[in-house]
Amino acid sequence: MKSKRCLYGLMGLLSLLGFIGIFTEEKTFLAFFAFAVNFEYFFIKSDEMLEEYLNQSASRAFYCGMISVALVSFVCSFAGLKEAKEALITGFASGWAVSVVIYALSTVYYGFRETWGLENDKE
């Protein structure tokens, strides 16, 4: 379990890409600072529930990302918006973005759901 918690925490290193947005004109890289919240997993006590909701979030994000890769690539290619290579690259980029958003929203949902459950137990 400790190695998985470490892996989740290391995802926070993606936030270092945000410095590209500070030092260059590419301000879209600033969005990578959102990954800094993953450093909290170094300090959270890991239990089965945490592992379960992180695994559920990751699997949901993976499947949504793969579906969006297929859909975006298909639409871009057959609608004549882009060439085949560009359509695939656009599909990969959008799939990665969808995966990140779905993973973040899922972990937030499960985290809130867990704290709401703990608050109900106190009553």
C-alpha positions as CSV (number, residue, x, y, z in Angstrom):
1,M,0.0,0.0,0.0
2,K,2.8,2.4,0.8
3,S,4.2,2.1,-2.7
4,K,0.8,3.0,-4.3
5,R,0.5,6.0,-1.9
6,C,4.0,7.1,-3.0
7,L,2.9,6.7,-6.6
8,Y,-0.2,8.9,-6.1
9,G,1.9,11.5,-4.4
10,L,4.5,11.5,-7.2
11,M,1.8,12.6,-9.6
12,G,2.3,15.9,-8.0
13,L,5.6,16.3,-9.8
14,L,3.5,17.0,-12.9
15,S,2.8,20.4,-11.3
16,L,6.4,21.3,-12.2
17,L,5.4,21.6,-15.8
18,G,3.4,24.7,-14.6
19,F,6.7,26.6,-14.4
20,I,6.9,26.5,-18.2
21,G,3.9,28.7,-18.2
22,I,5.6,31.2,-15.9
23,F,8.8,31.4,-17.8
24,T,7.4,31.3,-21.3
25,E,4.5,32.8,-23.2
26,E,2.6,29.5,-23.1
27,K,0.2,30.2,-20.3
28,T,-1.8,27.0,-20.9
29,F,1.0,25.2,-18.9
30,L,-0.2,27.0,-15.8
31,A,-3.0,24.4,-15.6
32,F,-0.4,21.8,-14.5
33,F,-0.2,23.5,-11.1
34,A,-3.5,21.7,-10.4
35,F,-1.5,18.5,-9.9
36,A,0.1,20.0,-6.8
37,V,-2.8,18.7,-4.8
38,N,-1.5,15.1,-5.3
39,F,1.3,15.8,-2.9
40,E,-1.2,15.4,-0.1
41,Y,-1.2,11.6,-0.6
42,F,2.3,11.5,0.9
43,F,0.7,12.6,4.2
44,I,-2.7,10.9,4.2
45,K,-2.9,7.6,6.0
46,S,-3.6,5.0,3.4
47,D,-6.4,2.5,4.0
48,E,-8.5,0.2,1.9
49,M,-11.2,2.8,1.2
50,L,-8.6,5.3,-0.2
51,E,-7.1,2.6,-2.4
52,E,-10.6,1.6,-3.6
53,Y,-11.7,5.1,-4.6
54,L,-8.4,5.9,-6.2
55,N,-8.6,2.7,-8.3
56,Q,-12.2,3.4,-9.2
57,S,-11.3,7.0,-10.3
58,A,-8.4,5.7,-12.3
59,S,-10.4,3.1,-14.1
60,R,-13.2,5.5,-14.9
61,A,-10.7,8.1,-16.2
62,F,-9.0,5.5,-18.4
63,Y,-12.2,4.3,-20.0
64,C,-13.5,7.8,-20.6
65,G,-10.2,8.9,-22.0
66,M,-10.0,6.0,-24.5
67,I,-13.6,6.6,-25.6
68,S,-12.9,10.3,-26.2
69,V,-9.7,9.4,-28.2
70,A,-11.8,7.2,-30.5
71,L,-14.6,9.7,-30.8
72,V,-12.5,12.8,-31.4
73,S,-10.1,11.0,-33.8
74,F,-13.1,9.6,-35.7
75,V,-14.9,13.0,-35.9
76,C,-11.8,15.0,-36.9
77,S,-10.8,12.4,-39.5
78,F,-14.1,11.7,-41.2
79,A,-15.5,15.2,-40.9
80,G,-12.5,16.4,-42.9
81,L,-11.4,18.8,-40.2
82,K,-7.8,17.4,-40.0
83,E,-5.5,14.9,-41.7
84,A,-5.3,11.4,-40.3
85,K,-2.1,12.1,-38.3
86,E,-3.4,15.4,-36.9
87,A,-6.7,13.8,-36.0
88,L,-4.9,11.1,-34.0
89,I,-2.8,13.6,-32.2
90,T,-5.8,15.7,-31.4
91,G,-7.6,12.5,-30.2
92,F,-4.7,11.6,-27.9
93,A,-4.5,15.1,-26.5
94,S,-8.2,15.3,-25.8
95,G,-8.2,11.8,-24.4
96,W,-5.5,12.7,-21.9
97,A,-7.3,15.9,-21.0
98,V,-10.6,14.1,-20.4
99,S,-8.8,11.4,-18.4
100,V,-7.2,14.0,-16.1
101,V,-10.5,15.9,-15.6
102,I,-12.5,12.7,-14.9
103,Y,-9.9,11.4,-12.5
104,A,-9.8,14.7,-10.6
105,L,-13.6,15.0,-10.4
106,S,-13.9,11.4,-9.4
107,T,-11.4,11.6,-6.6
108,V,-13.0,14.8,-5.3
109,Y,-16.4,13.1,-5.4
110,Y,-15.2,10.0,-3.5
111,G,-13.3,12.2,-1.0
112,F,-16.3,14.3,-0.3
113,R,-18.5,11.2,-0.1
114,E,-16.1,9.6,2.4
115,T,-16.0,12.7,4.6
116,W,-19.8,13.0,4.5
117,G,-20.1,9.4,5.6
118,L,-17.7,10.1,8.5
119,E,-19.7,13.1,9.6
120,N,-22.9,11.1,9.6
121,D,-21.2,8.5,11.8
122,K,-20.5,11.1,14.5
123,E,-24.2,11.8,15.1
